Amino acid sequence: MDKSQGGIQQLLAAEQEAQSIVANARSAKMARLRQAKEEADREVAAYRAQRESEYRKKLAESSGDSGSTAKKLEADTTHKIKTLSSEASRVSQEITSLLIKYVTTVKN
């Protein structure tokens, strides 16, 4: 009877040890899940901040809050005016001669 009593005690001790191991594993798993969630939350927050910053930058560029849009538009307009003026002066002599030719030519 002592032998069976000792076997039962051993089984109970092994069961308690197994329960302790399972409980430790569960708590380690829960701790790791919490840590993973916190890491994911930090990554999401960093990504959101980056995208928000890019969005605000584009919004500022397109709304003209900084005046950069007006300056860019003015520079583009000035460049186009210079291009058109140089092109007109380049072809003005040719156009003038064509007009004089058509005005002075008489057709019967």
Sequence and secondary structure as in RCSB ss.txt:
>XXXX:A:sequence
MDKSQGGIQQLLAAEQEAQSIVANARSAKMARLRQAKEEADREVAAYRAQRESEYRKKLAESSGDSGSTAKKLEA
DTTHKIKTLSSEASRVSQEITSLLIKYVTTVKN
>XXXX:A:secstr
 HHHHHHHHHHHHHHHHHHHHHHHHHHHHHHHHHHHHHHHHHHHHHHHHHHHHHHHHHHHHHHTTTSHHHHHHHH
HHHHHHHHHHHHHHHHHHHHHHHHHHHHH    
